[in-house]
Amino acid sequence: ISEDLGSGNSKMTLVETDVVGTLLIRSHLSGMPGCKLATSSPPLETTVYHPCVKKDRFEEGVIKFIPPDGQTELARYRATKHIKLPFRVLPVITQVDENRLEIKVNIKAAFGKDVVATDVALRIPCPRNTVSYTSKASKGTVSYVRELECLYWKIPKFHGETD
């Protein structure tokens, strides 16, 4: 489970980005088998491992562990360098009249067609004085979250190389 956090400037240029994630496993193995999990991610600045991870025999890009039964959070991580974002977000904002904005957002997958992203969520900031909204989403659902002053677009499945 990963969350990509990015911020841009008024020219829609990405200023900074980081990834915060959790590596969850579900194990139903008998005995105490040793497991290896190979990773191909960039170096992580912060990683917190579950006690079942064998840190004394650490190899580059391989996590060795003896999994406990059931679902376990194997690691929590944060990365701020060498990040390739999984999506391109292309917003177009038009002031229709004095009291109305039109916000069009196109999101494009930047990963291969053999990959499917699940539970994709996008927060679209709105002016503080937003009273109502109407939405048309080609995928997923859109709702207004007053506490966050944003539209929340949730897409259950997003296939690679699509928008």
PyMOL commands that set and color helices and strands:
alter all, ss='L'
color gray80, all
select helices_A, chain A and resi 55-57+146-148
alter helices_A, ss='H'
color red, helices_A
select strands_A, chain A and resi 2-8+14-27+35-38+46-49+62-65+70-79+87-97+100-109+116-125+141-145+150-159
alter strands_A, ss='S'
color yellow, strands_A
deselect
rebuild
show_as cartoon
